[in-house]
């Protein structure tokens, strides 16, 4: 199943550029073998895909020579992103390495006229938001160094999918929780997520496979999670 980490960044323009002007700059040749493909935009938001080339090496067996060969190949990496100019943030759906490459290319395209900095998500605020939200099913929850009655400390995994009120268990062990898995139902579709104590959120869907209503549901959670 495809999965993406959502990485959040402060994005504040230091110049007067409209979305259309930003897109014009992104669609120009910025770096060799890279490209921004814009999927959608409005007066305040831009979403798209960044593509760049990457060289990787592997060792493969060659039956003709009966030997292992060092092979160098080129592949093209795609990473989805979204910019909200009104609320001053950007989200990247991928790894920190992917995000770094997008930020570099984006900064070059707009002549370094934006402040782009990592933003932290508050784990407890995410949990509080989900607690008050309908159609959230909590699954496996991992906690570390949980103290039992006999004084033993242990790392545990709780399956809360059959509990009537799983957030009571989460509240009891919130200082020990490492990560929580949930399924969030929207329009008869379940979106699986893994939420880490660090604030990292992994979604088991690619961004382009999630419709606008489902994306807005996710963004409301991010906006209530204490970005700073």
Buried (B, 14 or more C-beta within 10 A) or exposed (E): EEEBBBBBBBBEBEEEBEBEEBBEBBBEEBEEEBBBEBEEBEEEBBBBBBBBEEEEEEEEEEEEEEEEEEEEEEEEBBBBBBBBBEEBBBBBBBBEEBBEBBBBBBBEBBEEBBEBEEBEBBBBBBBBBBBEBEEBBBBBBBBBEBEEEEEEEEEBEBEBBEEEEBBEBBBEBBEBBBBBBBBBBBEEBEBBBBBBBEBBBBBBBBBBEBEEEBBEBBBEBBEBBBBE
